[in-house]
Amino acid sequence: MSPSPFDHWITNDEEVASLLAQEWTRQTTTLQLIASENFASPAVMAATGSVLTNKYAEGYPGRRYYGGNQVVDEVEDLARRRLTSLFGADHGNVQPHSGANANVAVYQALLDPGDTILAMRLDQGGHLTHGSPASMTSKAWHFVSYGVTARNDDPEHPGEMIDFDNVRELALEHRPKLIVAGATAYSRQIHPAPFREIADEVGALLMFDSAHVAGLIAGGSHPSPVPYADVVTFTTHKTLRGPRGGAILCREEYAKKIDSAVFPGQQGGPLEHAIAAKAVAFKEASLTSFPAYTAQIVKNAVAFGSALAKEGFRMVSGGTENHMLLVDLREFDAELTGKEAQEVLDRAGITTNRNTIPDDPRSPFVTSGLRLGTAAETTAGLKEAEFEVVASLMAQALRRRSDEAAIGNVRDEVAELCRDFNPYASFTK
Ligand code: DSN
């Protein structure tokens, strides 16, 4: 275990320093394949750990409820300018503490309690805030849910894709005030145009939750929803590679309502240290190197999926067009659950998360699927050839999951790979 280069300043708290060192070791000696994670740059982390954490700034630039915000106003204005310029949007709000807060703020801004929202079901790939019974969103608004088409193993016509006939039928039947596009467990491009068409047909507003793919959009690897959607929400820490947090883009006509719903509607004082880090990330995503990074994320995911398929795993929808793979484990081993696979892979130094697959017969806690992502390890420099090796290591560990020596061997090979691909070396190249 070695200290991270970023926490040398923790000199008088051995317990926290030790935990940070342990986490640094975990992140840099094991593989990070969680689709919603990434390695933020040292500049992003420095801003997150900066003096701005000390400042209260309720309100917006030029309209604060506390004194001493001259610098903070410039920070937030800079973040907003960089955000709207990166995505070509009319208006940006950088205050949401998370993607969930951003989504709820949009519902609050544009709807009345009880209004109907049409969104993707969580167990078909949506998000908790898209109306899951476990989320307060389902108590405050009336959700109707769409899903994906049935499984189809014909590679020419893959199933398990967003069912636009179902979206349209439900929209015509229920006349939602808002349609939500976007997913957390869906490996295909989500085209905004068909959603816009359906929204226009029924007079609904369109929100695009681009949390997972915001970086792919910024890098030009996925179509931008900004020209189509009334509002776009996202998190800043996934493919966009910024600090943990949320953001909202909207058309000018909704700017005032969205801002009021975030503060004071949902939140109190904004996290200006996180906002400064968002500004850093928006600048990094505008650099000429970023499109090559996001293109590599997608190429890696495609190669990873093909290599896993050769090992006997089934990819939900037959493949990927983004940073993510949703793996149906049942073809590889009918007995293997997502829960057990996640635990075995953890022991082998490969960090993943279990995930339901469409029409999963198992519970969300057990699942038949595993969700994998390539954004973080692409930051570390892995390319197609290394992802093929990772697929083979995963298969070895899962095939021999009751053999601790075999899992130990995989873990050693993973550690060797991680020695060659330290994520924080890549930022200084
Ligand atoms: N929890 C996030 C994810 O892992 O996709 C979504 O908010």
Residues whose N, C-alpha, C, O or C-beta is under 5 A from the ligand:
A	BS01	DSN	S36 T184
